[in-house]
């Protein structure tokens, strides 16, 4: 009964916003670290380390709250599959864009995620989005398209390592991240934060592991340290991000972010 009450906290937009801002800070550090390691390590390997090592801070958090193993029980396995798919695809696209574009450009394009989250919250969740928010969404999206267009001026020269591919990856990362955030909001009333994050991490690790036959690189001791830090900061950010959607509507806290990091 105590766990059930924790799953359904009293709505408090301020707490939700503060948690979202804190998660953004952790994701910003993660983003910088991913930028460093992605210059040499394959994309799937980075996603695998980020997801698997990110389980550690989650389990420590749940253990300190004495919510293991109850917090990992689920009544909506299919919802976890959809959320994990959207989040993992977003993470792959996001990490791929970091390897191909300057960090400021990736961040600017990723601003599409909170804009689309606000729109989808109104269309799919029935949340009330007032006119001034719709105006902000439209203006913001025009800005994203402006940045995106700068990298798409010559589509005839698309290549696997080119900026055009990186720009498209950043945009589709935002699309799938918005879908993931909507899924989190939908599940937050019945599923524990621990379950939502845990099954996402496990699923993302499994999907990333499938890329191993295509070539992984043995990390150096320095890169091992960076991967561990990516998992730590990414895991903490994921917990705070998921928890924030329990306290406020998706359309309210969606703008309080600077990236779509890590699904």
MOZIRA-V688896 format. One record per backbone hydrogen bond with DSSP energy under -0.5 kcal/mol. CO is the residue of the C=O (numbers start at 1). NH is the residue of the N-H. If there is no record, write none. Layout:
((CO NH) (CO NH))
This chain:
((1 5) (2 6) (3 7) (4 8) (6 9) (12 16) (13 17) (14 18) (15 19) (16 20) (17 21) (18 22) (19 23) (20 24) (21 25) (22 26) (23 27) (24 28) (25 29) (26 30) (27 31) (28 32) (29 33) (30 34) (31 35) (32 36) (33 37) (34 38) (36 39) (37 40) (37 41) (42 46) (43 47) (44 48) (45 49) (46 50) (47 51) (48 52) (49 53) (50 54) (52 55) (53 56) (53 57) (54 58) (55 59) (56 60) (57 61) (58 62) (59 63) (60 64) (61 65) (62 67) (63 66) (67 71) (69 72) (70 73) (71 195) (76 80) (77 81) (78 82) (79 83) (80 84) (81 85) (82 86) (83 87) (84 88) (85 89) (86 90) (87 91) (88 92) (89 93) (90 94) (91 95) (92 96) (93 97) (94 98) (95 99) (97 100) (97 101) (102 105) (102 106) (103 107) (104 108) (105 109) (106 110) (107 111) (108 111) (109 112) (110 113) (111 115) (112 116) (113 117) (114 118) (115 119) (116 120) (117 121) (118 122) (119 123) (120 124) (120 125) (121 125) (121 127) (127 129) (128 130) (130 133) (130 134) (131 135) (132 136) (133 137) (134 138) (135 139) (136 140) (137 141) (138 142) (139 143) (140 144) (141 145) (142 146) (143 147) (144 148) (145 149) (146 150) (147 151) (148 151) (148 152) (149 152) (154 157) (155 158) (159 162) (162 166) (163 167) (164 168) (165 169) (166 170) (167 171) (168 172) (169 173) (170 174) (171 175) (172 176) (173 177) (174 178) (175 179) (176 180) (177 181) (178 182) (179 183) (180 184) (181 185) (182 186) (183 187) (184 188) (186 189) (187 190) (187 191) (192 196) (193 197) (194 198) (195 199) (196 200) (197 201) (198 202) (199 203) (200 204) (201 205) (202 206) (203 207) (204 208) (205 209) (206 210) (207 210) (208 211) (209 212) (211 214) (212 215) (217 219) (220 224) (221 225) (222 226) (223 227) (224 228) (225 229) (226 230) (227 231) (228 232) (229 233) (230 234) (231 235) (232 236) (233 237) (234 238) (235 239) (236 240) (237 241) (238 242) (239 243) (240 244) (241 245) (242 245) (243 246) (244 247) (244 248) (247 12) (249 252) (249 253) (250 254) (253 256) (255 257) (260 263))
